Amino acid sequence: LFDLVREGLRDIETASPVTPSATDDIIYGGNLLRWRQAGNTLLLKLANTISRREPELARTVINEVLQRNVFIKTNADDMNFTFGSA
């Protein structure tokens, strides 16, 4: 899973990524920085999940993400979407 998330992050960090329109991206409206934050936060969540079994791998991933300093830091950046009419 780490490799898949990293691959996705590389895809949106390229020099000329394909940026979805606000209509196509119902989560962040095409804001790739917020997608990068979400991807890195997912890496943190996955690292936390494996931390008891693989503490060194978890530590490596956590340090990698913290050094980049691009992850969800406030509730304003949360990944939310409207389901139905609410």
Salt bridges, closest charged atoms under 4 A:
ASP3 OD1 - ARG6 NH1 3.88
GLU13 OE2 - ARG36 NE 3.26
GLU56 OE2 - ARG59 NH1 2.37
GLU64 OE1 - ARG6 NH2 3.02
GLU64 OE2 - ARG68 NH2 2.51
ASP77 OD1 - ARG34 NE 3.84
